[in-house]
Amino acid sequence: MKKYYCLIPARGGSKGLVRKNIRPLSGKPLIAHSISCAQDSNIFENVYVSTDDPEIAEVAMKYGAAIPYMRNSLLGQDHTHMFKVYKEFVDKVNKLDDEDILMILLPTNPLRTKEDIHLVKNEYEKNELLEWVFTCNEAEHHPFRAVRINSESNEMQPFFPISNTTMWSNRQELPKAYRFNGAIISGKVSSIRKNVEYPIDSYKFMNTKVRGVISSEFSKLDIDTIQDFEYIEYLLKNGK
C-alpha cells in the first residue's frame, strides 16, 4: 500500500530575496507555513526538508520537520535543477518504496491549503498507475500571445505557428490555457528513481501518466522579490 511523504526543498543561497526561506512572514518563518500546511493535511508519514543551510535546518526542526541529511552543496546553486534534489532525497531516504508518493511543496508558495494537498492525493487514489500530479492555475497571459524578439534587430515574430485570426482573438475565444504554479509537485518514487528529469514532454515521454489539478486561488502566488513578500504579508494580515 502506497504511502505519502512530503519534501520541502529550501536552499540557503537565495539571491533575489536573501535568506527568504526563514524570513518572518506574518509571525513565523516563511518555510514554517509550508511545514504547517503539510502537517495539517494529516496524510504524510513524514514531512522532510532538504537544505544545505544549518540555520534553515534548525528552523525547520523547530517547526516539526525532519532533516534526514544535509543537502550536497552542489545542489544548492542558482542553476541547480530541482529534479536532482528529488533524486538525492529518494536515494538517501531508503525507506521509501517505489509505489510511494513524494509531494514537493515549494516554500515560496506559502498560501497553498491542506485542501490543495488532498486534491492531489485524490488523483492518486482514483488511479493506481498515475505517476505525476501538478497543481495548476489558468495562465494569466495566454501563450498564443507569446512572441520572439530578435535581440539585435528587435524583429518580432509569433512564438507559435498560428494564424493571425487565432493570435488576435478575444481572450474569451481562445482555448483555456494553464500553467504549473509550484504549490505542489507530486511524483511516484519509482518515476523519480528511474529518470534524470521530469518525464513529461510532447516527444519522448508522451505516455507518462500525469494529471493537473486546479488549486486554490492564492496557492499560485510565489515569492521571488520583496514586493511579492510584502503583498503576501498584506493578504495574510487582511484575513486571506
QUIHU-V756486 format. One record per pair of residues at least 6 apart in sequence whose ideal C-beta (glycine too) atoms are under 7 Angstrom apart, sorted by the first residue. I is the first residue (numbers start at 1). J is the second residue. Records with the same first field share a line. If there is no record, write none. Layout:
I->J / J
This chain:
2->99 / 100 / 101
3->45 / 100
4->43 / 44 / 45 / 101 / 103 / 121
5->44 / 45 / 46 / 48 / 96 / 100 / 102
6->38 / 44 / 47 / 48 / 103 / 105
7->48 / 50 / 89 / 102 / 104
8->31 / 34 / 35 / 49 / 65 / 105 / 107
9->50 / 82 / 85 / 104
10->21 / 31 / 49 / 51 / 56 / 107
11->51 / 52 / 53 / 76
12->51 / 52 / 53 / 56 / 76
13->76
14->20 / 21
15->78
16->224 / 225
17->223 / 224 / 225 / 226 / 229
20->30 / 223 / 229
21->30 / 31 / 56 / 107
22->29 / 30 / 31 / 55 / 56 / 59
23->29 / 30 / 229
25->33 / 110 / 229 / 232 / 233
26->233 / 236 / 237
29->59
30->107 / 110
31->56 / 59 / 60 / 107
32->63
33->110
34->105 / 107 / 110
35->47 / 60 / 63 / 64 / 65
36->63
37->105 / 112 / 113 / 114
38->44 / 47 / 105
39->47 / 64
40->114
41->114 / 117 / 118
43->117 / 121
46->66
47->64 / 65 / 66
48->65 / 66 / 68
49->57 / 60 / 65 / 67
50->71 / 85 / 89
51->57 / 60 / 71
52->70 / 71 / 73 / 76
57->67 / 70
60->67
61->67
68->92 / 93
69->92
71->85 / 88
72->88
75->84 / 85 / 88
81->197
83->196 / 197 / 198
86->102 / 104 / 192
87->192
90->96 / 102 / 189 / 192 / 193
96->189
97->189
98->189 / 190 / 193
99->190
100->189
101->124 / 186 / 188
102->186 / 187 / 189 / 192
103->117 / 120 / 184 / 186
104->185 / 186
105->112 / 184
106->182
108->222 / 223
109->181 / 182 / 183 / 219 / 221 / 222
110->232
111->218 / 219 / 221 / 232 / 240
112->183 / 184 / 215 / 216 / 219
113->216 / 219
115->216
116->135 / 183 / 184 / 215 / 216 / 219
117->184
119->213 / 215
120->133 / 135 / 184 / 186 / 213
123->130 / 133 / 211 / 213
124->130 / 133
129->209
130->209 / 211
131->187 / 188 / 191 / 208 / 209 / 210
132->186 / 187 / 191 / 200 / 208 / 210
133->186 / 211 / 213
134->180 / 185 / 212
135->181 / 183 / 184 / 213 / 215 / 219
136->178 / 179 / 180 / 181 / 212 / 213 / 214
137->178 / 179 / 181 / 214 / 215 / 220
138->176 / 178
139->177 / 178 / 179
142->171 / 174 / 177
143->177
144->160 / 162 / 166 / 167 / 174
145->167
146->159 / 160
147->156 / 157 / 158 / 159
148->157 / 159
149->156
158->167
178->212
181->215 / 219 / 220
182->222
183->215 / 219 / 220
191->199
199->205 / 208
200->208 / 210
218->235 / 240
221->232
222->228
223->229 / 232
